[in-house]
């Protein structure tokens, strides 16, 4: 569901046997290749129970029982406080900033006494979280290369890449393992999302069909059907699949969230809010509850009720502050700035959002820099709109420094998007198109591209981008604002949407 790192994968290449030429007009079917035996990464623990808990958590993770998997890894770490890999997986999957920090530090502390594979996994997780993306990704590649027949490592890496918007790299990696084992169900699920991101919906649904046959009576295939159908604009059918997932497991809250998101995209915001409330009530993870509440707040934006949206986002910001969830506090304040009708309060909210990122200093550098990049992007456009070009340029310069120090896709996209929007505001349309084209997966950027192409007389390209934006069915604030803003630079206040 929702993608940053430029990756060169170095995993070993696996080949399927080629067909042998036959004298007959049609070749005989090739027998299905039996998968090679697994060669898993060794785990350094003397506790049989801890190892079992860890491995069960991996299986839960691959079936998208994410909360259950995290509970399992926590239990494994508690059972064996010297089990570095368990701490690493907690750090990778927790949403609690303090738990992430302490688990990462514990994994690093234990790494010297761990296996070579665990050392690489810990380096990958720790370095990418700490902002050292190049060395972290190199460690990930080394890990894949070292254990080319550990399909769980392939899945872990591909799922991480999907979250970092590394779709091409994830696709390449997944087909390595699927060439060897075409029935590896978790990989088929991720491949479907890669196809869906490329708007290859027939291929995506075919992959989910295969996935569903391999894991019958599991809720996630139905949830994946729902999400991919929603992405393709088939909302009512998507709702049927989300409900089917809940019929299998009423506690599979991803499907409940999917129902809420789909009603919001359908335009039934009142029903969406009821469904979000249900998702919040059922959600055990505190950070996810904040996220779902912000999704609910965005429904008021779709109804152009900015006062009620402010109330919802402000409550999230205050409660997140009280509970030391800096990222969610900053996100709520930044989102309030995105739709604010006036530039002055918008810029003030952005300053508060930036300040929120340092209240406890318990955020990982990667999370902090991702959110800071989004704050700076909006600040650049808002300042330009307010006639404060020096402030806008300072924000762009700071973004450039972040981008120069990292190959993070989020940061790179924010930098190109902000540069393009500033060029657009200055009337340098052709130059703007080149920059905006580097961030073309962002609905806000697509809205700016519509105008930029129209300004240089490329009406066909402008219409094509407008149609892509219209059919980008994302349950996000950026999508809600940008669909109405097609032809206007991203970041303009709500008053300019009329």
C-alpha positions in Angstrom: 0.0 0.0 0.0 1.4 1.6 -0.1 7.5 3.2 -1.9 13.7 5.4 -2.2 17.0 3.7 -2.5 18.9 3.3 -5.8 19.9 -0.4 -5.6 22.2 -2.6 -7.6 21.4 -6.2 -6.7 24.2 -8.6 -6.7 22.4 -11.8 -5.9 23.4 -14.9 -7.8 21.5 -15.6 -11.0 19.3 -18.7 -11.2 18.3 -20.2 -14.5 15.3 -22.4 -15.4 16.2 -25.4 -17.6 15.8 -24.7 -21.3 13.6 -26.8 -23.5 15.4 -29.5 -25.5 14.6 -29.4 -29.2 12.3 -32.2 -30.3 11.6 -33.8 -33.6 7.8 -33.4 -33.1 5.9 -30.4 -34.4 5.1 -29.4 -30.8 7.5 -29.8 -27.8 6.4 -32.0 -24.9 5.5 -30.1 -21.7 8.5 -29.6 -19.4 8.2 -31.3 -16.1 7.8 -28.9 -13.2 11.2 -28.3 -11.6 11.5 -29.4 -8.0 12.7 -26.4 -5.9 16.3 -26.8 -4.7 16.5 -27.4 -0.9 16.6 -24.3 1.2 19.9 -23.1 2.7 18.7 -20.8 5.4 20.8 -18.1 7.2 22.1 -19.6 10.5 20.6 -18.2 13.6 22.8 -17.6 16.7 20.8 -18.8 19.7 21.1 -21.8 22.0 17.4 -21.6 22.9 15.2 -24.0 20.9 12.2 -22.0 22.0 13.6 -18.6 20.9 14.5 -20.0 17.5 11.0 -21.5 17.1 9.3 -18.2 18.1 11.5 -16.4 15.6 10.7 -18.7 12.7 7.0 -18.7 13.5 7.1 -14.9 13.4 8.7 -15.0 10.0 5.8 -17.1 8.7 3.3 -14.7 10.3 5.1 -11.8 8.7 4.9 -13.4 5.3 1.1 -13.9 5.7 0.8 -10.2 6.7 0.0 -10.9 10.3 2.3 -8.1 11.2 1.3 -7.5 14.8 1.5 -11.2 15.5 4.9 -11.4 13.9 6.2 -8.5 16.0 4.9 -10.2 19.2 6.8 -13.3 18.2 10.1 -11.5 17.7 9.7 -9.7 20.9 9.0 -13.0 22.7 12.1 -14.6 21.0 14.3 -11.7 22.2 12.8 -12.0 25.7 13.5 -15.8 25.7 17.1 -15.3 24.6 18.3 -11.8 25.4 21.5 -12.5 23.3 19.5 -13.3 20.2 20.7 -10.5 17.9 18.5 -11.4 14.9 15.3 -11.1 17.0 16.2 -7.6 18.2 17.0 -6.7 14.6 13.6 -7.8 13.4 11.9 -5.9 16.2 13.8 -2.7 15.2 12.8 -3.2 11.5 9.1 -3.7 12.2 8.1 -1.8 15.3 6.4 1.5 15.1 7.4 2.6 18.6 10.3 5.0 18.1 11.9 4.2 21.5 11.5 0.4 20.9 13.1 0.8 17.5 16.0 2.7 18.9 16.7 0.4 21.8 16.3 -2.8 19.7 18.6 -1.5 17.0 21.3 -0.6 19.6 20.9 -4.0 21.2 21.2 -5.8 17.9 24.4 -3.8 17.1 25.8 -4.7 20.5 25.2 -8.4 19.9 26.3 -8.5 16.3 30.0 -9.4 16.9 29.0 -12.7 18.5 26.4 -13.5 15.7 26.7 -15.4 12.4 28.1 -13.7 9.3 24.6 -13.6 7.8 23.1 -12.0 10.9 25.9 -9.4 11.0 25.0 -8.4 7.4 21.2 -8.3 8.3 21.9 -6.1 11.3 24.2 -3.8 9.3 21.5 -3.5 6.6 18.8 -2.6 9.1 20.9 -0.3 11.3 22.6 1.6 8.5 19.4 2.3 6.6 17.6 3.4 9.7 20.6 5.6 10.7 20.7 7.3 7.3 23.6 5.4 5.8 21.6 4.1 2.9 24.5 3.2 0.5 26.3 1.0 3.1 23.0 -0.5 4.3 21.9 -1.5 0.8 25.3 -2.9 0.1 25.0 -5.1 3.2 21.5 -6.2 2.0 23.0 -7.2 -1.4 25.8 -9.1 0.3 23.3 -10.9 2.5 21.3 -12.0 -0.6 24.4 -13.1 -2.4 25.6 -15.1 0.6 22.3 -17.0 1.0 20.8 -17.3 -2.5 18.6 -20.2 -1.4 17.1 -18.6 1.6 13.8 -17.5 0.2 12.8 -15.7 3.4 15.7 -13.3 2.9 14.6 -12.6 -0.6 11.1 -11.9 0.7 12.3 -9.6 3.5 14.5 -7.6 1.1 11.8 -7.4 -1.6 9.1 -6.3 0.9 11.5 -3.6 2.3 12.2 -2.4 -1.3 8.5 -2.2 -2.0 8.1 0.1 1.1 11.0 2.2 -0.2 9.4 2.5 -3.6 12.1 0.4 -5.2 9.6 -1.4 -7.5 11.9 -2.4 -10.3 14.5 -3.8 -7.8 11.8 -5.7 -5.9 10.5 -7.2 -9.1 14.0 -8.3 -10.2 14.7 -9.9 -6.8 11.3 -11.6 -6.6 11.7 -13.3 -10.0 15.0 -14.7 -8.8 13.2 -16.7 -6.1 10.1 -17.4 -8.2 12.2 -18.9 -11.1 13.4 -21.4 -8.5 10.1 -21.9 -6.7 7.1 -20.7 -8.7 4.8 -21.6 -5.8 6.4 -19.4 -3.1 3.2 -17.7 -2.1 4.5 -14.6 -0.3 6.6 -13.6 -3.3 3.5 -13.8 -5.6 1.7 -11.4 -3.3 4.5 -8.8 -3.6 4.8 -9.3 -7.3 1.1 -8.4 -7.6 1.7 -5.1 -6.0 4.7 -4.3 -8.3 2.4 -5.0 -11.3 -0.3 -2.9 -9.8 2.0 0.0 -9.2 2.8 -0.2 -13.0 -0.9 -0.3 -13.7 -0.6 -3.8 -15.0 -3.7 -4.9 -13.3 -4.4 -8.1 -15.2 -1.0 -9.4 -14.4 -1.4 -8.3 -10.7 -4.7 -10.1 -10.4 -3.3 -13.3 -12.1 -0.5 -13.3 -9.5 -3.1 -12.9 -6.6 -5.1 -15.8 -8.1 -2.1 -18.0 -7.9 -1.3 -16.7 -4.4 -4.8 -17.4 -3.2 -4.8 -21.0 -4.4 -1.6 -21.7 -2.5 -2.8 -20.3 0.9 -6.6 -21.0 1.1 -8.5 -19.8 4.1 -6.0 -17.0 4.7 -7.3 -13.5 4.8 -4.5 -11.7 3.1 -5.2 -12.9 -0.5 -8.7 -11.4 -0.2 -7.2 -8.2 1.2 -4.8 -8.0 -1.6 -7.6 -8.6 -4.1 -9.4 -5.7 -2.5 -6.5 -3.4 -2.6 -5.5 -4.1 -6.2 -9.2 -3.8 -7.4 -9.4 -0.5 -5.5 -6.2 0.7 -7.2 -7.8 -0.1 -10.6 -11.0 1.8 -9.7 -13.3 -1.3 -9.1 -14.5 -0.1 -5.7 -17.6 -2.1 -5.1 -15.8 -5.4 -6.0 -12.9 -4.3 -3.8 -15.3 -4.0 -0.9 -16.6 -7.5 -1.4 -13.0 -8.9 -1.1 -12.2 -6.8 1.9 -15.3 -8.2 3.6 -14.4 -11.7 2.5 -11.0 -11.2 4.3 -12.9 -10.2 7.5 -15.2 -13.2 7.2 -12.1 -15.4 7.3 -10.5 -13.5 10.2 -12.6 -10.7 11.8 -9.4 -9.4 13.5 -7.5 -8.9 10.2 -7.5 -5.1 10.5 -5.8 -4.3 7.2 -9.0 -5.3 5.5 -11.1 -3.1 7.8 -8.8 -0.2 6.9 -9.2 -1.1 3.2 -13.0 -0.8 3.6 -12.7 2.7 5.1 -10.2 3.8 2.4 -12.5 2.6 -0.3 -15.6 4.3 1.0 -13.5 7.5 1.2 -12.5 7.2 -2.5 -16.1 6.4 -3.4 -17.1 9.7 -1.9 -19.1 8.3 1.0 -17.1 10.2 3.7 -19.7 9.6 6.5 -19.5 5.8 6.1 -15.7 6.0 5.7 -15.4 7.8 9.1 -17.5 5.0 10.7 -15.3 2.4 9.2 -12.1 4.2 10.3 -13.5 4.4 13.8 -13.9 0.6 13.7 -10.3 0.2 12.5 -9.0 2.4 15.2 -10.9 0.5 17.9 -9.6 -2.8 16.7 -6.0 -1.7 16.2 -3.5 -2.8 18.9 -0.6 -0.7 17.5 -0.5 2.9 18.8 1.3 4.4 15.8 -1.2 2.7 13.4 -4.1 4.1 15.4 -2.7 7.6 14.9 -2.3 6.9 11.2 -5.9 5.7 10.8 -7.1 8.7 12.6 -5.2 10.9 10.1 -6.9 9.0 7.3 -10.2 9.8 8.9 -9.3 13.5 9.2 -8.6 13.5 5.5 -12.2 12.7 4.8 -13.2 16.2 5.9 -10.8 17.6 3.3 -12.6 15.6 0.6 -15.8 17.4 1.9 -13.9 20.8 2.0 -14.7 21.0 5.7 -11.3 22.4 6.7 -12.4 23.4 10.2 -13.4 19.9 11.1 -10.2 18.5 9.5 -8.2 20.9 11.7 -9.9 19.6 14.8 -9.0 16.0 13.9 -5.4 16.6 13.0 -4.8 18.9 16.0 -6.1 16.2 18.4 -3.7 13.7 16.8 -0.8 16.1 17.0 -1.4 16.8 20.7 -1.9 13.2 21.7 1.1 12.1 19.7 3.2 14.8 21.4 2.0 13.6 24.9 2.9 10.0 24.0 6.3 10.8 22.4 5.3 9.8 18.9 7.3 12.5 17.2 6.8 11.3 13.7 3.0 11.2 13.9 2.9 14.7 15.6 5.0 16.1 12.8 2.9 14.4 10.1 -0.4 15.8 11.5 1.0 19.4 11.7 2.5 19.1 8.2 -0.8 17.9 6.8 -2.6 20.8 8.4 -0.2 23.1 6.5 -1.0 21.4 3.2 -4.6 22.5 3.0 -4.4 25.7 5.2 -6.2 28.6 3.4 -3.5 31.1 4.2 0.3 31.0 3.8 1.1 32.5 7.2 -0.5 29.9 9.4 0.7 27.2 7.0 4.3 28.3 7.4 3.8 28.4 11.2 2.5 24.8 11.2 5.5 23.7 9.1 7.8 25.3 11.6 6.0 23.4 14.4 6.2 20.2 12.4 9.9 20.5 12.0 10.3 21.3 15.7 8.3 18.2 16.6 10.9 16.0 15.0 13.4 16.9 17.7 11.2 16.8 20.9 12.7 13.6 22.2 15.4 12.8 19.6 14.3 9.2 19.6 13.4 9.0 15.9 15.8 7.2 13.6 17.6 9.6 11.2 16.0 7.9 8.3 12.4 8.6 9.5 13.4 12.1 10.6 14.9 13.0 7.2 12.0 11.5 5.3 9.5 13.7 7.1 11.8 16.8 7.1 12.1 16.5 3.3 8.3 16.6 3.0 8.1 19.6 5.3 10.8 21.4 3.3 9.0 20.7 0.0 5.8 22.3 1.2 7.6 25.2 2.8 9.4 26.0 -0.5 6.0 26.2 -2.4 4.2 28.0 0.3 6.9 30.6 0.7 7.0 31.1 -3.1 3.2 31.6 -3.0 3.6 34.1 -0.2 6.2 36.1 -2.1 9.1 35.0 0.2 11.5 33.7 -2.4 14.5 33.7 -0.1 12.7 31.5 2.4 11.7 29.2 -0.5 15.2 29.1 -1.8 16.6 28.3 1.7 14.2 25.4 2.0 15.2 24.1 -1.5 18.9 24.4 -0.6 18.3 22.4 2.6 16.5 19.8 0.6 19.4 19.7 -1.8 21.8 19.0 1.1 19.6 16.1 2.3 19.5 14.7 -1.3 23.2 15.0 -1.8 23.9 13.0 1.4 21.4 10.2 0.6 20.0 8.2 -2.3 16.7 7.9 -0.4 13.9 8.0 -3.0 11.5 10.0 -0.8 14.1 12.7 -0.3 15.2 12.7 -4.0 11.5 13.0 -5.0 10.9 15.9 -2.7 14.0 17.7 -4.0 13.0 17.3 -7.6 9.4 18.1 -6.9 10.2 21.3 -5.0 12.6 22.4 -7.7 10.0 21.8 -10.4 7.3 23.6 -8.5 9.5 26.7 -7.9 10.5 26.8 -11.6 6.8 26.5 -12.4 6.0 29.5 -10.1 8.8 31.5 -11.9 7.3 30.7 -15.4 10.2 28.5 -16.4 7.9 25.7 -17.7 10.2 23.6 -19.8 12.8 23.4 -17.0 10.0 22.6 -14.5 8.8 19.7 -16.6 12.3 18.1 -16.5 12.4 18.3 -12.7 8.8 17.3 -12.1 9.3 14.2 -14.3 11.7 12.9 -11.7 8.9 12.6 -9.1 6.0 11.5 -11.3 4.6 8.9 -8.8 3.5 11.8 -6.5 -0.1 13.0 -7.1 1.0 16.6 -6.1 3.7 16.5 -8.8 1.2 15.2 -11.4 -1.0 18.2 -10.7 1.9 20.5 -11.4 2.9 18.6 -14.5 -0.6 19.1 -15.9 -0.2 22.8 -15.8 3.5 22.8 -16.9 2.6 20.8 -20.1 -0.4 23.1 -20.8 1.8 26.2 -20.5 4.2 25.0 -23.2 1.4 24.0 -25.5 1.7 20.3 -25.0 -2.0 19.7 -24.6 -1.9 16.0 -25.4 0.7 15.4 -22.6 -1.3 17.6 -20.2 -4.5 15.6 -20.8 -2.6 12.3 -20.4 -1.1 13.4 -17.1 -4.5 14.7 -15.9 -6.1 11.4 -16.8 -3.4 9.5 -14.9 -3.9 11.8 -11.9 -7.7 11.3 -12.1 -7.3 7.5 -12.1 -4.7 7.4 -9.3 -6.9 5.9 -6.6 -4.8 6.5 -3.5 -6.5 7.1 -0.1 -4.1 10.0 0.8 -4.4 13.6 1.5 -2.1 14.4 -1.4 -4.5 12.6 -3.8 -7.5 14.3 -2.3 -6.0 17.8 -2.8 -4.2 17.1 -6.1 -7.2 15.8 -8.1 -8.9 19.1 -7.6 -5.7 21.0 -8.1 -4.8 19.6 -11.5 -3.3 22.5 -13.4 -2.2 24.3 -10.2 1.2 23.9 -8.4 1.2 21.6 -5.5 1.2 23.2 -2.1 -1.3 26.0 -2.8 -3.8 26.8 -0.1 -7.3 25.4 -0.2 -8.7 28.8 -1.1 -7.0 28.5 -4.5 -8.9 25.4 -5.3 -12.0 27.2 -6.2 
